[in-house]
Each structure stands twice: as C-alpha cells, then as structure tokens.
Amino acid sequence: MTKPMIKIHNIATDEVELREMNDAEYAQWEANNTEAAQRQAQAEAKATEKAALLDRLGITEDEAKLLLA
C-alpha cells in the first residue's frame, strides 16, 4: 500500500517537495482520521437522539429553542 503524499512548499526559495509520508507521519495521519470518524459518529448519534426526543415531545427544533431561551 502506498502512503499519502506530502507537499512542502518553501516560500523563500519557491521550491516544492513532493514525497510520501514517513512512518511517523502516516501513523499520526491514521490516528487523526480515526479520531475524526469517531467524532462524526458521536455527532450523528447525538443528532439522532435529539430528533427522537423532539419527535416524542411532538415539537420542532425551533419550538424547543423557544422553550430553552
């Protein structure tokens, strides 16, 4: 499997380096992607729970905001 590429642009010399991620960079990249996927799953679960609660209460999101304001 090939690793993602990294592009480094040296503004002072206008040189551009394009290279494959090293092992440490790739491990961090994978950890960041895993964390982002977990955050996304949590956000989706929270939105589903919120929608279910609003449905049980029989009110819209705007009406709930009015109650909490």
N, CA, C and O atoms as a Tinker XYZ file with bonds, in Angstrom:
   276  protein
     1  N      0.840000   -1.182000    0.000000    73     2
     2  CA     0.000000    0.000000    0.000000    64     1     3
     3  C      0.881000    1.240000    0.000000    63     2     4     5
     4  O      1.837000    1.333000    0.771000    81     3
     5  N      0.565000    2.165000   -0.844000    73     3     6
     6  CA     1.321000    3.406000   -0.860000    64     5     7
     7  C      0.707000    4.364000    0.146000    63     6     8     9
     8  O     -0.502000    4.361000    0.376000    81     7
     9  N      1.543000    5.161000    0.723000    73     7    10
    10  CA     1.105000    6.136000    1.723000    64     9    11
    11  C      0.744000    7.438000    1.021000    63    10    12    13
    12  O      1.202000    7.698000   -0.091000    81    11
    13  N     -0.085000    8.260000    1.678000    73    11    14
    14  CA    -0.422000    9.562000    1.100000    64    13    15
    15  C      0.832000   10.424000    0.897000    63    14    16    17
    16  O      1.862000   10.223000    1.540000    81    15
    17  N      0.707000   11.361000    0.005000    73    15    18
    18  CA     1.826000   12.233000   -0.321000    64    17    19
    19  C      1.759000   13.513000    0.506000    63    18    20    21
    20  O      0.684000   13.970000    0.893000    81    19
    21  N      2.925000   14.073000    0.763000    73    19    22
    22  CA     3.050000   15.351000    1.455000    64    21    23
    23  C      3.703000   16.330000    0.481000    63    22    24    25
    24  O      4.680000   16.008000   -0.195000    81    23
    25  N      3.136000   17.530000    0.431000    73    23    26
    26  CA     3.683000   18.582000   -0.417000    64    25    27
    27  C      4.222000   19.669000    0.489000    63    26    28    29
    28  O      3.481000   20.226000    1.299000    81    27
    29  N      5.483000   19.971000    0.364000    73    27    30
    30  CA     6.132000   21.012000    1.164000    64    29    31
    31  C      6.604000   22.103000    0.212000    63    30    32    33
    32  O      7.371000   21.856000   -0.719000    81    31
    33  N      6.121000   23.324000    0.474000    73    31    34
    34  CA     6.480000   24.449000   -0.386000    64    33    35
    35  C      7.338000   25.415000    0.420000    63    34    36    37
    36  O      6.868000   26.011000    1.389000    81    35
    37  N      8.579000   25.566000    0.023000    73    35    38
    38  CA     9.479000   26.520000    0.652000    64    37    39
    39  C      9.243000   27.868000   -0.019000    63    38    40    41
    40  O      9.617000   28.072000   -1.174000    81    39
    41  N      8.630000   28.768000    0.701000    73    39    42
    42  CA     8.263000   30.065000    0.120000    64    41    43
    43  C      9.502000   30.900000   -0.192000    63    42    44    45
    44  O      9.520000   31.644000   -1.173000    81    43
    45  N     10.530000   30.781000    0.632000    73    43    46
    46  CA    11.731000   31.591000    0.433000    64    45    47
    47  C     12.420000   31.251000   -0.888000    63    46    48    49
    48  O     12.871000   32.141000   -1.608000    81    47
    49  N     12.496000   29.948000   -1.201000    73    47    50
    50  CA    13.194000   29.532000   -2.426000    64    49    51
    51  C     12.232000   29.140000   -3.545000    63    50    52    53
    52  O     12.656000   28.887000   -4.673000    81    51
    53  N     10.948000   29.091000   -3.233000    73    51    54
    54  CA     9.898000   28.670000   -4.163000    64    53    55
    55  C     10.092000   27.226000   -4.641000    63    54    56    57
    56  O      9.610000   26.846000   -5.708000    81    55
    57  N     10.806000   26.427000   -3.834000    73    55    58
    58  CA    10.974000   25.016000   -4.158000    64    57    59
    59  C      9.798000   24.222000   -3.585000    63    58    60    61
    60  O      9.305000   24.508000   -2.494000    81    59
    61  N      9.368000   23.230000   -4.341000    73    59    62
    62  CA     8.270000   22.371000   -3.913000    64    61    63
    63  C      8.802000   20.950000   -3.817000    63    62    64    65
    64  O      9.389000   20.420000   -4.760000    81    63
    65  N      8.580000   20.342000   -2.645000    73    63    66
    66  CA     8.996000   18.960000   -2.423000    64    65    67
    67  C      7.740000   18.115000   -2.294000    63    66    68    69
    68  O      6.869000   18.430000   -1.483000    81    67
    69  N      7.631000   17.068000   -3.062000    73    67    70
    70  CA     6.513000   16.145000   -3.007000    64    69    71
    71  C      7.072000   14.777000   -2.647000    63    70    72    73
    72  O      7.877000   14.203000   -3.380000    81    71
    73  N      6.627000   14.263000   -1.498000    73    71    74
    74  CA     7.164000   12.984000   -1.048000    64    73    75
    75  C      6.091000   12.183000   -0.327000    63    74    76    77
    76  O      5.058000   12.717000    0.079000    81    75
    77  N      6.358000   10.898000   -0.178000    73    75    78
    78  CA     5.456000   10.019000    0.549000    64    77    79
    79  C      5.640000   10.229000    2.047000    63    78    80    81
    80  O      6.749000   10.520000    2.494000    81    79
    81  N      4.574000   10.086000    2.829000    73    79    82
    82  CA     4.662000   10.229000    4.281000    64    81    83
    83  C      5.613000    9.187000    4.856000    63    82    84    85
    84  O      5.676000    8.053000    4.382000    81    83
    85  N      6.352000    9.594000    5.889000    73    83    86
    86  CA     7.166000    8.597000    6.585000    64    85    87
    87  C      6.265000    7.853000    7.579000    63    86    88    89
    88  O      5.082000    8.170000    7.704000    81    87
    89  N      6.824000    6.870000    8.280000    73    87    90
    90  CA     6.011000    6.038000    9.173000    64    89    91
    91  C      5.350000    6.837000   10.288000    63    90    92    93
    92  O      4.181000    6.606000   10.595000    81    91
    93  N      6.067000    7.763000   10.895000    73    91    94
    94  CA     5.518000    8.558000   11.992000    64    93    95
    95  C      4.392000    9.463000   11.486000    63    94    96    97
    96  O      3.352000    9.575000   12.135000    81    95
    97  N      4.590000   10.101000   10.348000    73    95    98
    98  CA     3.564000   10.970000    9.779000    64    97    99
    99  C      2.319000   10.166000    9.403000    63    98   100   101
   100  O      1.190000   10.607000    9.614000    81    99
   101  N      2.550000    8.990000    8.847000    73    99   102
   102  CA     1.428000    8.142000    8.441000    64   101   103
   103  C      0.637000    7.661000    9.658000    63   102   104   105
   104  O     -0.593000    7.625000    9.619000    81   103
   105  N      1.330000    7.292000   10.733000    73   103   106
   106  CA     0.656000    6.860000   11.955000    64   105   107
   107  C     -0.191000    7.993000   12.527000    63   106   108   109
   108  O     -1.317000    7.763000   12.966000    81   107
   109  N      0.340000    9.204000   12.524000    73   107   110
   110  CA    -0.417000   10.359000   13.018000    64   109   111
   111  C     -1.613000   10.648000   12.124000    63   110   112   113
   112  O     -2.697000   10.967000   12.613000    81   111
   113  N     -1.418000   10.537000   10.828000    73   111   114
   114  CA    -2.492000   10.757000    9.860000    64   113   115
   115  C     -3.629000    9.770000   10.091000    63   114   116   117
   116  O     -4.800000   10.151000   10.078000    81   115
   117  N     -3.281000    8.488000   10.305000    73   115   118
   118  CA    -4.294000    7.471000   10.570000    64   117   119
   119  C     -5.017000    7.752000   11.891000    63   118   120   121
   120  O     -6.237000    7.613000   11.972000    81   119
   121  N     -4.267000    8.147000   12.925000    73   119   122
   122  CA    -4.873000    8.458000   14.221000    64   121   123
   123  C     -5.836000    9.635000   14.088000    63   122   124   125
   124  O     -6.926000    9.612000   14.660000    81   123
   125  N     -5.447000   10.646000   13.346000    73   123   126
   126  CA    -6.315000   11.810000   13.127000    64   125   127
   127  C     -7.593000   11.406000   12.395000    63   126   128   129
   128  O     -8.678000   11.877000   12.737000    81   127
   129  N     -7.473000   10.540000   11.392000    73   127   130
   130  CA    -8.649000   10.102000   10.641000    64   129   131
   131  C     -9.575000    9.267000   11.515000    63   130   132   133
   132  O    -10.796000    9.392000   11.419000    81   131
   133  N     -9.008000    8.415000   12.367000    73   131   134
   134  CA    -9.810000    7.602000   13.277000    64   133   135
   135  C    -10.556000    8.484000   14.260000    63   134   136   137
   136  O    -11.743000    8.278000   14.512000    81   135
   137  N     -9.861000    9.467000   14.815000    73   135   138
   138  CA   -10.484000   10.398000   15.764000    64   137   139
   139  C    -11.600000   11.189000   15.096000    63   138   140   141
   140  O    -12.661000   11.385000   15.688000    81   139
   141  N    -11.374000   11.639000   13.885000    73   139   142
   142  CA   -12.389000   12.403000   13.156000    64   141   143
   143  C    -13.614000   11.531000   12.879000    63   142   144   145
   144  O    -14.744000   12.010000   12.978000    81   143
   145  N    -13.409000   10.265000   12.535000    73   143   146
   146  CA   -14.530000    9.359000   12.287000    64   145   147
   147  C    -15.326000    9.120000   13.563000    63   146   148   149
   148  O    -16.553000    9.034000   13.524000    81   147
   149  N    -14.634000    9.012000   14.692000    73   147   150
   150  CA   -15.319000    8.826000   15.971000    64   149   151
   151  C    -16.142000   10.060000   16.333000    63   150   152   153
   152  O    -17.283000    9.941000   16.779000    81   151
   153  N    -15.566000   11.233000   16.141000    73   151   154
   154  CA   -16.304000   12.471000   16.423000    64   153   155
   155  C    -17.545000   12.579000   15.536000    63   154   156   157
   156  O    -18.609000   12.998000   15.991000    81   155
   157  N    -17.396000   12.199000   14.272000    73   155   158
   158  CA   -18.522000   12.250000   13.336000    64   157   159
   159  C    -19.614000   11.279000   13.778000    63   158   160   161
   160  O    -20.794000   11.629000   13.753000    81   159
   161  N    -19.242000   10.072000   14.179000    73   159   162
   162  CA   -20.217000    9.078000   14.628000    64   161   163
   163  C    -20.941000    9.563000   15.879000    63   162   164   165
   164  O    -22.150000    9.372000   16.007000    81   163
   165  N    -20.213000   10.188000   16.800000    73   163   166
   166  CA   -20.827000   10.724000   18.016000    64   165   167
   167  C    -21.803000   11.844000   17.686000    63   166   168   169
   168  O    -22.888000   11.913000   18.264000    81   167
   169  N    -21.426000   12.715000   16.766000    73   167   170
   170  CA   -22.301000   13.815000   16.366000    64   169   171
   171  C    -23.575000   13.287000   15.717000    63   170   172   173
   172  O    -24.664000   13.803000   15.968000    81   171
   173  N    -23.439000   12.262000   14.886000    73   171   174
   174  CA   -24.607000   11.686000   14.233000    64   173   175
   175  C    -25.519000   11.006000   15.256000    63   174   176   177
   176  O    -26.741000   11.116000   15.162000    81   175
   177  N    -24.937000   10.309000   16.226000    73   175   178
   178  CA   -25.732000    9.657000   17.268000    64   177   179
   179  C    -26.477000   10.689000   18.105000    63   178   180   181
   180  O    -27.643000   10.498000   18.450000    81   179
   181  N    -25.794000   11.784000   18.427000    73   179   182
   182  CA   -26.426000   12.842000   19.213000    64   181   183
   183  C    -27.582000   13.471000   18.429000    63   182   184   185
   184  O    -28.638000   13.747000   18.997000    81   183
   185  N    -27.385000   13.694000   17.142000    73   183   186
   186  CA   -28.442000   14.280000   16.314000    64   185   187
   187  C    -29.636000   13.335000   16.220000    63   186   188   189
   188  O    -30.784000   13.780000   16.230000    81   187
   189  N    -29.371000   12.042000   16.128000    73   187   190
   190  CA   -30.453000   11.060000   16.070000    64   189   191
   191  C    -31.230000   11.041000   17.376000    63   190   192   193
   192  O    -32.460000   11.002000   17.373000    81   191
   193  N    -30.511000   11.069000   18.493000    73   191   194
   194  CA   -31.162000   11.097000   19.805000    64   193   195
   195  C    -31.999000   12.362000   19.981000    63   194   196   197
   196  O    -33.108000   12.316000   20.514000    81   195
   197  N    -31.461000   13.480000   19.532000    73   195   198
   198  CA   -32.171000   14.754000   19.640000    64   197   199
   199  C    -33.445000   14.722000   18.807000    63   198   200   201
   200  O    -34.501000   15.159000   19.265000    81   199
   201  N    -33.350000   14.207000   17.590000    73   199   202
   202  CA   -34.522000   14.129000   16.721000    64   201   203
   203  C    -35.577000   13.209000   17.325000    63   202   204   205
   204  O    -36.770000   13.501000   17.244000    81   203
   205  N    -35.153000   12.102000   17.930000    73   203   206
   206  CA   -36.100000   11.170000   18.553000    64   205   207
   207  C    -36.799000   11.830000   19.740000    63   206   208   209
   208  O    -38.004000   11.665000   19.927000    81   207
   209  N    -36.044000   12.571000   20.533000    73   207   210
   210  CA   -36.638000   13.258000   21.683000    64   209   211
   211  C    -37.649000   14.304000   21.231000    63   210   212   213
   212  O    -38.751000   14.381000   21.774000    81   211
   213  N    -37.281000   15.102000   20.245000    73   211   214
   214  CA   -38.202000   16.112000   19.737000    64   213   215
   215  C    -39.459000   15.461000   19.169000    63   214   216   217
   216  O    -40.559000   15.992000   19.325000    81   215
   217  N    -39.302000   14.320000   18.513000    73   215   218
   218  CA   -40.443000   13.603000   17.957000    64   217   219
   219  C    -41.359000   13.094000   19.072000    63   218   220   221
   220  O    -42.582000   13.180000   18.964000    81   219
   221  N    -40.760000   12.564000   20.141000    73   219   222
   222  CA   -41.561000   12.083000   21.281000    64   221   223
   223  C    -42.314000   13.231000   21.941000    63   222   224   225
   224  O    -43.459000   13.074000   22.364000    81   223
   225  N    -41.662000   14.380000   22.025000    73   223   226
   226  CA   -42.306000   15.547000   22.625000    64   225   227
   227  C    -43.324000   16.187000   21.692000    63   226   228   229
   228  O    -44.202000   16.930000   22.130000    81   227
   229  N    -43.199000   15.892000   20.408000    73   227   230
   230  CA   -44.122000   16.448000   19.423000    64   229   231
   231  C    -43.873000   17.915000   19.139000    63   230   232   233
   232  O    -44.806000   18.658000   18.834000    81   231
   233  N    -42.611000   18.341000   19.236000    73   231   234
   234  CA   -42.275000   19.735000   18.953000    64   233   235
   235  C    -41.147000   19.790000   17.926000    63   234   236   237
   236  O    -40.434000   18.813000   17.697000    81   235
   237  N    -41.013000   20.954000   17.323000    73   235   238
   238  CA   -39.937000   21.159000   16.353000    64   237   239
   239  C    -38.693000   21.676000   17.086000    63   238   240   241
   240  O    -38.751000   22.036000   18.262000    81   239
   241  N    -37.595000   21.701000   16.377000    73   239   242
   242  CA   -36.350000   22.222000   16.953000    64   241   243
   243  C    -36.486000   23.702000   17.306000    63   242   244   245
   244  O    -35.966000   24.149000   18.328000    81   243
   245  N    -37.181000   24.459000   16.464000    73   243   246
   246  CA   -37.393000   25.881000   16.737000    64   245   247
   247  C    -38.229000   26.085000   18.007000    63   246   248   249
   248  O    -37.961000   26.985000   18.802000    81   247
   249  N    -39.240000   25.238000   18.179000    73   247   250
   250  CA   -40.063000   25.336000   19.385000    64   249   251
   251  C    -39.249000   24.986000   20.637000    63   250   252   253
   252  O    -39.430000   25.599000   21.689000    81   251
   253  N    -38.367000   24.013000   20.522000    73   251   254
   254  CA   -37.518000   23.642000   21.653000    64   253   255
   255  C    -36.563000   24.791000   21.997000    63   254   256   257
   256  O    -36.300000   25.047000   23.172000    81   255
   257  N    -36.054000   25.471000   20.990000    73   255   258
   258  CA   -35.176000   26.622000   21.242000    64   257   259
   259  C    -35.928000   27.731000   21.970000    63   258   260   261
   260  O    -35.367000   28.395000   22.842000    81   259
   261  N    -37.188000   27.933000   21.619000    73   259   262
   262  CA   -38.002000   28.942000   22.299000    64   261   263
   263  C    -38.186000   28.589000   23.785000    63   262   264   265
   264  O    -38.158000   29.469000   24.645000    81   263
   265  N    -38.371000   27.315000   24.069000    73   263   266
   266  CA   -38.562000   26.872000   25.441000    64   265   267
   267  C    -37.296000   27.061000   26.270000    63   266   268   269
   268  O    -37.374000   27.343000   27.466000    81   267
   269  N    -36.147000   26.910000   25.650000    73   267   270
   270  CA   -34.859000   26.984000   26.366000    64   269   271
   271  C    -34.283000   28.387000   26.410000    63   270   272   273
   272  O    -33.290000   28.627000   27.097000    81   271
   273  N    -34.886000   29.306000   25.695000    73   271   274
   274  CA   -34.355000   30.676000   25.650000    64   273   275
   275  C    -34.745000   31.477000   26.871000    63   274   276
   276  O    -34.378000   32.647000   26.986000    81   275
